[in-house]
Amino acid sequence: MQERCSPGGTRPGPLAALLLAAAALGSVPLALVGTVGPAQLTTVWLVTGLQLLAAPAVVLLRTRPVAAAVVVAAVVVVGLLPTVVAPTAVLLRFTGVNLWPPLALSTVVIGLRLTAPQRRAVPVWVLIGVATVLAARPWQPSWAGTPVGLLHTAVPALLGLYLAGRVQMVRTLRERAELAERERVLLTERARAAERNRLAAELHDSVAHRVNLMVLQAGALRMTSPDPPVRDAAEALRSTGCQALEELSDLLGVLRRTGADGDPARSVPTAEAPGDLAALVDDSRAVGLPVELDLAGDPALASPIVRRTAYRVVQEGLTNVHKHAPGASVTVTVRYRTDQVALSVHNGRSSGAVPGGVDLAATGTGSGIAGLRGRLDAIGGSLRAGPTGHGGFHLDARMPSHVSSSAG
C-alpha cells in the first residue's frame, strides 16, 4: 500500500487508492451470499460507494495529510454506523469481510506520521477511537465480533504507527551514515592539507635555506677564484641554484594553495631532533655574513619540538637577512630557561655588498614569517617581527619550554 516517491521515505500514492477501491468492491460479493433484503442491499452499496469515493483521498496525504485522513476516518465511522442502528446478519457479515477499513486506517496513520505534526492529528485519532468502539461493540461483546472489530480498526492503526516508525528510523540511520561519510571525507581532506602544509613548511625552512647558502657560496667563489674554468663552473652552479629556488617557490605555492583550509601559515610541527644553532650560524658566516651568536642556558631544558621551532626561527631570520639585507651585521640571541625559551634575530642596515652579485630577494614565497607564526601558535608561543628604527629588522619569539610532541 506504499509507493516510493522520494529517497527519504515512502508516501501513499495512486497505487494505494487503487488497492482501496479493489478492497471495497471485492467485499461486496462475500457479504451478499444468501438471502439479502432490499434495505440491506442498499446499505451495503451505499457504504461501498462512500468507500470508493474516499479512496482517492489517500493521494492527498502528500499535500493535505490531516484533511485527507479525517475524510477517510469519517467514512470508516459512517460505514460502521449501520451495524449499530440495525445489526442484521448481512451487515455484520459485510463488516467482518470488508478489508477497506483496516487498509485505509493503516494508510492514513502512516501518512500522518510521516508528513503532519502530531498535534494536528488529534481529530483523526478521535475518529479512529470512535471507529474502534463501534467495531468492537463493547456493549455487546462476543468472541466472534469483538476481536474482528479490533482487527479492523485498532490493530491496523497501531501497525501503521509501527511501520511509520520503521521508515523514520531507516531515514534517520541513512542520514547519519551520509553525515558520517561526509565527516570522514572532510577529516581525510583536512589530514591531507595538514600534511601538505607540513611538507611545505619543511621545504621552506630547510631546503630553501640550504639552497640559498649554496647560491651565495657559488657567487662568492665566482668573484674570488683566479681560475676562469672555476669561475664559469661557479656561475653555472649559481644560476642552477637560483632556478631551483624559483621552482621551489612555485612548488611551495602549489602545496599551500591546495590546502583544505586555505591557510598557508598553518603547519604541523614535528618532534624530530633539532639542528645545531652554532652550525647554522657558521654556515652563514662562511658566505660572508657577520653573525654573532649569544646563547645562554641548557637546550636540554626545552622539549624537542621547542628546540626544533627555535632552530627554524633562527634559520628563517638568517635566510631573510641573506635575501633582503646582504652584508648586514646580525645578532642571534637565544635564552633557554626552565619555563620559557626566548630568542631573537636582529640585523642592521644592509651594507649593499651582495656576494657574487646574487639577488635572492625575488626568490622567496613571502610566507616565511607567516609560517613561523603558525608554528609558534601551534605550541602556545608568540612572534613579533618588523623593521627597526635604524633600517634593520628584528625577529623576536617566545615559547614555553615544555610542549607535547602532539601539539598543533
N, C-alpha and C positions, 0 to 999 in steps of 0.2 A: 504493500500500500504506500510505499515511499518511493519517490522519484528523485534522483540526484539532480540538483540544479546548481550547485556551487561546490568548490573544493572544500569549503568549510563544514559541510554537513549535508543533511537531507531535508527536503521540504515536501509536503503533499503537493501533487501536481495533477494534470489531467488523467493520468492512469488511475489515481486513487478515486477520482469521480466516476470513471467507467466501472471500476470494481464495485463501488457502492450501488450504482444503478443495476448492475448484474445481480448483486445480492438481494436487492429489493424485489426484482422480477422473479428471481429463482425461488423465493419463499412462497409465492402465491400458489403454485400447483401443490406444494406439500401441505398447505393449510386447507385447500379446498377438496380434500379427499373425503368422500362420503356425502351424506345429505347436508346441504347448506341452504339456509333460508335467504330470501331476498335481502333482508336487512343486514344480515351478517356478511353476505357477499358485497353489498355496497360499502360497508365499513372497511372490509379488507382492501378493496380497490381504492377507497379514499386515502387510507393510510399509506398504501403503496404509492399512490400519486404524489402525496406530500413528500415521501422519501425520495422519489425520482426528481422532484423539483428542488429539493435541498441538496442533492448530491453534488451539483456543480459548485456549491458554496465552498467546498473544501479547497478549491483552487485559490479562492480569495484569502486563504490563510497566509499566503506570502505577503500580501499587502495590507489586509484588514483582518488580522487574526481574531481579535475579540468579537467583532460583529459576525464574522463567519461562524465562529464557534457557538455563539449564542443562538444563531438560526438553527444549526444542526442539533444542538442540545434541546432546543424548544420543540423541534419536530419529534425527537425521541420521546419527550414527555407527552406530547399530543397523541402519539401513536400508542402509548400505554394507557391513556385515559379510558378508552372503551372497555378495557378489561376490568376496570374498577366500577364503571357505571353499569355495564351488562356483561358480567363474566361468563359468557357462554363457552361451551367446549370448543367451538370453532375458533373464537377469538383467542382463547388461551393457547390452543394448538398453534395458531398463527404467531403468537408472541414467542412461543418456545422455539419455533423453527426459523424465525426471521433473523438473519445474520446482519441485517443493516445496522441496528443499534450498536452492537459491540464494535463493529468495524468503524462506524462513524465516530463513536466516542474515543476510541484509541487514536484515531487520526487527528481529531481536534486537540486532544491533550498533547500529542507530540508537537503539533504546530504551535500551540500556545507556549509550550515550554521553550521552544527554540526561537520564537520571534517576539513574544509580547512580555512586558513586565508582569510579574505575578500579581501585583496589587490590582491590576486592571482585569484579571481573570476571575475575580470573585463571583460575578453573575453566572459565569459558566459553571463554576463548581457548585453553586446553589442549584442550578438546573440539573446537574448530574446527581446531586443528592436527592432531589425530588424524584428523578427517574429511578434511582435505586430503591427508594421506598415503594414506589408504585409497582416496580417489577418484583420485588421480594415479598410484597403483601404481608407485612408483619402482623397485621390484624387477623390474618387467616393463614398462619404458617403451615407448610406442608413439605414433606420430603420430596415431592415431585415439583412443586412450584418455586419455593424459596431459593434453593441452590441454582436453579436455572435463571431466575431473575438476577441473582448476584453475578452469575457468569456473563450475563448480557449487559451489565451496567458497571458495577463497582470494579470487577476484575479487569475489564478492558481499560478503564481509566487508570488503574494502578500499573497495568502493563505499559500503557503509553508513557507514564512518568518514568518507568524503568528504562524504556528504550530511548527516550529523550535524554535521560541522564547518561546513558552509554554514549550517545552521539556527542554530547558535550564533553565527556571525558576524553574520547578519542580526539576531538578537536583540540582540547587543551594540551594533550600529550604531543600532538603533531606540532602545535605552535611552540611548545617548549623544546622539542627536538630541533626545529628550524632555528630557534633562538640560540640554542647551544652550538649548532653548526656555524651560525654567523659569528658567535663569540670565539669559537675555535679558529675560524679564518682570521678574525681580527688579531687574536693573540699571536698567530703564526706570522702575520704581516708585521706586527709590532716587533717580534723577536728578530725577524729578518732585517727590519730597519735598524734596530739596535746594533746588530752585528755589522751592518754596512757602515753605520756611524763609527763603531769601534775601529773597524779597519781603516776608515778614512782618517781618524784621529792618529792611529799608529803610523800610517804612511806619512801624514803631515809632520808629526812630531819627530820621527826617527829618520825615515828615508830622505825627506826633503832637507833636513839639516845636514846629513852626511853629503848629499849631492852638492849642497851649497858650498861646503868646505872643499869638496873636490874641485869645483869650478874655480874657487878662489886660489887654491894651490896651483892649478894649471895656469891661471893667469899670472901668478907671481913667477912661476917657472919660465913662462914665455918672456917676461920682462928681464929676468936676471941671467938666463943661460946665455953663454957666448957661442954656443954651437947652433947654427941655423937649423939643422935637422931636428934638434931637440925642441927648438922654439916652434917649428912647424907642427911637431907632434903634440906639443902642449896646447897650441892653438886649436888643433883638431879635437883634442880632449875637452878643452873649454867649450867649444861650440857644441859638441855632443852633450856635454853636461847641461848647458842652457836649454837645448832641445828636450832633454829628459825632464828638466824642471817644468817646462811648458806642458809636456804631455802628462806629467804627474798632476799638475794643476787641473787639467781637463778631467782626469780620472777622479780626482777628489770631488770635483763639482758634480760629476755623474753619480758618484756614490751617495752624496748628500742629498741631491735633488730627488733621488728615488726613495728616500726615507718616508715611512708612513705618516710621521707626524710633522714633516716639513721643517723641523728644527735642526739646522746643521750644527748648532753649537753643542747639542747633546751627544755625549759619547759614553760608552760603558767602560769605566776604569777596570783594570785588571790588577791582580795581585802578583804579577811577575816580579822577579828580583830587579831592583832599580840599578841604573848605571852609576859610575863613579863621577861625582861632580868635578873633582880635580882633573880627571882625564878629559872631561868635556871642556873645561876651561883651557887646558893645554892645547887641545885641537884648535881652538880659536886663536890662541897665541901663535901657533905655528904658521898661521896665514897672515900674521902681522897685526892682529887686533890687540891693543893693550888692555888686558883684562886683569883685575885684581880680585882675588877670592878671599873673603873674610868668613871663615867657617868656625862656629863655636858650638859646643855641645856634642853629645854622643848620638850618632844616627840610629843606634840600636834602640833608642828611646821611642822611636816612631815606628808605626806599623809599616809593613812592606808597601801597601797601597799609598801611604802618605809619602814615603821616600820616593816612590816612583813618580808621584804627582809633582813633588818638588823638583825632581830631575827634569820633568817636562816643562815646568815653568822656566827654569834657567835656560833650558835648550831653546825654547821659543824666544826668550828675551835676547839671547845671543844671535839667533838667526835673524831677528828683526834688526839688530844693530848691523850685521853684515849687509843686509839688504838696503836699509834706509839711512844708516849713519856710518858708512865705512871710515875706518881710521879713528873713530871717536873712542875716548877712554871709557872703560866700563868698570863698574864696581859691583861685584856679586856678593851679597851678604846673606848668610844662612845661619839661623839660630835654632838649634834643637833643644826644646825644653820638655819637661815631664808632661805638660798639659797642652802645649801648642808648638807648632813649627812656624816660624816667621822667616820669610826670605824676600829679597828684593834684587832687582837688576836695574841699575841706574847708569845711564850713559850721558856723556856731554855732547857738545856740538860736533858735528862731523867735520873731520879735517879736510874733506874734499878729495882725498887721495884714494882712488879706487884701485885695489891691487889688480894689475893686469888689464886695467881699463874695462873691467867687467861690471855691467849694470844689472843687478839682481832685483831691483825694486819692482820690475814688471813681471816677475816670475811667480809671485805668491798668489794664493787663493783669496786672501782678505778675510779669512775666518780663523786665523790662529788664536787671536785674543778671545774670540767667542768660544772656541773650543776649550781654551783653558778655563773660562768661566763655567762651562758645562762640567768639566772635570771637578772643579772645586765645589760647585753647588752639589754635586752628587755625594761628596764626602763631608758636607757641612762646613766648607771653607768659604773664603771670600777673596776677591781680586779687585785691585784698583790699578788702573793703567791710564796714562795720559802724558802730555808734554809737560816739561818743566819750564820755569821762567827764564832759563838761560839757553834755550834752543836744544835742550836734550829731551830725554824721555825716561819715565820711571815705570816700573812694574813691581807692585807690592802684593804679596799673597800671604794669607793667614789660613791655617788649617789645624784641626785638632790632631794631637799626636797619635791617638788610638782610634782606628776606624776598622770595622769589619771588612773583610775582603769581598763580601757580598753587597757593599754599599753601592747605591746608584742603581 
